[in-house]
């Protein structure tokens, strides 16, 4: 299970505060600049993979400054992130393979 959240540029600094929550901090978290990731969004993307309860908790505590992406938008961001991670792993494999 995963959740994709968008923090606008002004509130992106608050993302780290919310990630310190005990339940949320035990999940796999990835943060990327939205445009650097290749999306049309502006701001900071936070992708949390793990327990649905933790993802819902993050959504609850960040609700005032972040938007949870759903449907095709969330899938696209998740796939872009996976592709980026796979390419990085291939690059490391090529160097040390």
N, C-alpha and C positions, 0 to 999 in steps of 0.2 A: 504494500500500500504506500502511496506517496501523496504529498500535497505540494502545490506550487503556489507561491505567494509573491506578490509584487509590492515593493516599497517604493514610493516615489523618491526622487532625489533628496528632498528636504528631510524625509523621515528615515532614510536608509541607515543612519547611525543608530537608530533605536532597535534595529533587527538583532544586534548582538545582545542587547538587554533581555529581549524576549527569549533568546536561545539559552539563557542561563537558567531558565525554569528547570527544576529537577527532572520532571518527566520528559520534557522536550530535549534536554541536553544528552539524554541517553540514546537518541536516535541518530541516524546518519543524516548529516546536514551539509548541503552544498550551497554556496553563495556565488553568484556571478553578476556582472553588469549585464543588464538586459540587452543592450545594443551590441555589446561585444560578443554575446552569445548568438547573435544573428536574428533577434526578434525586432518587431516594430515598436515594442514597448520602451519606455524610458524609466530608469531607476534600477533598483537592485532586485534580482530574482533570488528567492530562497526556496530551495527544494528540500523537503524533509521526507525521508524514506524510513518507514518503520511502522510502529503501532498506530492504529487509527485513533486511539484515545489521545495519544500524544499530539497527533496532527490536529485533532479537534481542539485540544488545549491551546496549541499555538495560534490557531485561528481565533479562538476566544480572546486571548490576551493581546493579540496584535490588531484586533478588529478596527480600532480607530485610526490606524496609520497604514495598514496593509490591506490589499485585496487578494482574496484567494481566487486563483484562476481555475476554471473548470472546463470540462469538455475538450473541444479541439485545441483551445489555447493551451491548456495544461498539458495535453498529450504532446503538442508540438515542442514546448519548452523541454519537457522530459526527454523526448527523443533527441533534441539538439544537444542536451547535456550528456546523454549516453554516448552519442557519436563523438563528442569532444573527448570524453574519457577513454573511449576505445582507441581513438587516434593517438592519444598520449601514451597509452599502454603499448601500442604497436611501435611507437617511436623508441620507447625504452627497450623493448624487445629487440629492435633492430640494432641498437647501440651495444647491448650486452649479449645478444643472441649468438 
